[in-house]
Amino acid sequence: MPHKSLLASRRTAILNKYAVIGGRLEDNNTAVYAEMHRLSDGRILIFSTASSEPEEVGAESLAAFEAQGFKAAVAPLYGPHARDQAFATELTEMIHDFGSVYFTGGDQSKIYSALKVDGHETPALIAIRSAHNNGGLLAGSSAGAAIMSNPMLLGGTSLEAMVHGVTDDREEPGILIGDGLGFFPFGFVDQHFIKRGRLGRLVVAMAKTRHKRGFGIDENTALIVEDGVGRVCGEYGVFFIDLTRSRIDLANLEFEDFRLSYLDNGDGIDLQNFRSCPGHVKRRVRKSEIAYRAPARSRRNVFGGYALYDLMARLVLGDQSTYSHDESEAFDVKTGVNVSVSLRRVKGGTRCLISTPVSGLRMTGINFRCSLKNDTLTATQIAEREGRRERNFGKAPNDNARIILLGSSPLNSRLETQKAVMSLIGDGPVGIFAAASAEAKEVADDHVRLFRNHGIEAFDLNITIDTVEYAAYDSELLEKISKLKSVFFCGGNQIRLVETLLHRGEESAVLRAFAHAYANGASLAASSGAVSAMSSVMIAGGTTYEALRYGVASDLGHEGLVIEEGVSLFGAGIADQNLIRGRRLGRLVVACAEEGERFGIGVCEDSAAVAKKSGKVLESFGRYGFVLVEIVPMDLALPGDEFIAKNTRLTMLGPGDSIDLQTNQITRVASMDETAETLEMLTSKLMREGVDLDDIEREGIDTSARHAIKIRMQIQDAASVLLDLECSRDEYD
């Protein structure tokens, strides 16, 4: 039977109030601030102890709280004398006066070392516990959330956790676990959870420390706890992990059949029996709302930003009769270990609910079965895994077929560019596929006229997202498509294009017909946004700055790089377009790094990249050509508090140049001066997004902004440079 003092401690904890925030709390998140204001009676003491710039961060946090109507102050507990300050009577009096506290982000170990000295609690920590137990609010964001557990996570990524387990050496791969302050007794806490793909590291940490329950809280989101009930409040949600009935092999880092739930804004959880309580606006998915009938085709990094959320969302919106299980992977190139994460929807056990506010679909997923496993691949398996990513859809590839990626629409191109495009596409007839456009009929007609003006027969396939399902029953149309010599995918919204061809998550009959035409030797040409859709992994939105600064975002409504599934007709790498005017070189580099894709192909305006021999050979045409991005997986550091990609090679291919991606053999035809000029134009636009690393090191430049994007270019030859990128993505440091 538990000791009486332990029972009393549990009763006190149930009555205590918490705001556990997953990081990046935005100043305009009035919902979270309102909850903290209510629970603290509008009085709060801010601890910027964790930050490397505590005075600046303290002042910013103070301004944010005051703008939300708080009476607040910054605690003088930071810097080299923090330990001494923790014994000061002035500080303990401030804590008792305000009654509630808030810890900012940064390095959680700084909070611990300031409040516990030689294993003993300082007067400041004793005062914080006293204020909390007397009805005060204990709140923390990022590092301020991490310290609530005991033990707590100090660092490391999910991939490191699943490959190397736990380490005691900061210089070695693996996750670091240390003593925490143990304010939160209900389970292990991790933060930035969905954004940074931290499922693996939290599960490993829980198993290692024998915690049965864990809470993964995403950015700009809080788990508000009052009277023993947790409620999700904010922009995203909280993943709840329950290992109580799972099978765990810690020696081999394998975890089978644990319960995984996603609790959305407005959902709750009873922290006495850990029963989830969906918000009152949530309802079951209607038959007409089922969006997926098959697993995802693309191979996204499961520990990448929002990949786990996207995987569960597919199953929530899936047809359970045909699609109740899905999985995704992450590969560690340094060890050859492949990690798989599988999710399973159990009939009668898993609850899938949604709401459809004006702001967009929200989901709740309760009691999915989840498993994490790893496997060391053989050299042959690694070669197969890293091979071509295009799909042949049941047809052998044809080395004579071509995929033509146009950096901009030929409708807006110069006459000589239009002629070059026509010569690449051939005699026709050309089937025009305008499903990416919101005005498909008008856009298709414009392209038909363009081709006919150049003496090439073309016709509108008349297939859109609204008609693709009916086209599956038109055998005459499908046969006609499969025998085409050329297909032209018009630009527009690449997401709409993919949703048309992967209708409800399944390969549509139209997509298979296009693939069969390609296998028969046809040319597939795509322009503008349709270019991105051709890849297995599609860039769906976001600027270079957003990609570098914020990483992967959940959707187009948020700052960051949006990555989604593509149709996988083009397997050489991730493709992007409008590279010059769109200033998109940086976002292409980030996309390749985040998704572990070796090559990126960035096509400039009035230019084309032509893939031959099943994507093994790329040729450049048009006014500028394309840039080839080649990342070095061994020189990547992600998705932690910093994004680091070193020694990324950027090679410009001018008009007429070609490259064999298997041998890296480049054949040069274009003027090197003009090719070098284009590369310099692209890289100079990228350099303007950040601060030159060489200048920082040589001249001691103060980057001032904590989130400065740091860039270094090393010229290799006139048409090739090595690129180093560094950017902090932590909340404060």
ABEGO torsion letter per residue (X at the ends): XBBAAAAAAAAAAAABBBBBBAEGBBAABAAAAAAAAAAAGGBBBBBAAABABAAAAAAAAAAAAAAAGBBBBBBBBBEAAAAAAAABAAAAAAAAAAGBBBBBBEBAAAAAAAABBGGBBBAAAAAAAAAAAAGBBBBBBEAAAAAABOBBBAEEBAAAAAAAEBBABAABBEBBBBBBAGABAAEBBBBGAAAAGAAAAAAAAAAAAGBABBBBBBBGBBBBBBGGBBBBBEABBBBBBBAAABBBBAAAGBBBGBBBBBBBBGBBBBAAAGBBBBBAABBBBBAAABABABBBABBBBAABBGAAAAAAAAAAABBAAABABBBBBBBBAAAGBBBBBBBBBBBGABBBBBBBBAAEBBBBBBGBBBBBBBBBBBAAAAAAAABBABBAGGBBBBAABBBBBBABBAAABBAAAAAAAAAAAEAOBBBBBAAABABAAAAAAAAAAAAAAAGBBBBBAGBBAAAAAAAAABAAAAAAAAABABBBBBBEBAAAAAAAABBGGBBBAAAAAAAAAAAAGBBBBBBEAAAAAABABBBAEEBAAAAAAAEBBABAABBEBBBBBBAGABAAEBBBBGAAAAGAAAAAAAAAAAAGBABBBBBBBGBBBBBBGGGABBBBBEAAEBBBBBBBAAABBOBBABBBBBGBBBBBBBBGBBBBAAAGBBBBABBAAAAAAAAAAAAAAAAAABBBAAAAAAAGBBAGBAABBBBBBBBABAABBBBBBBBBABAAX
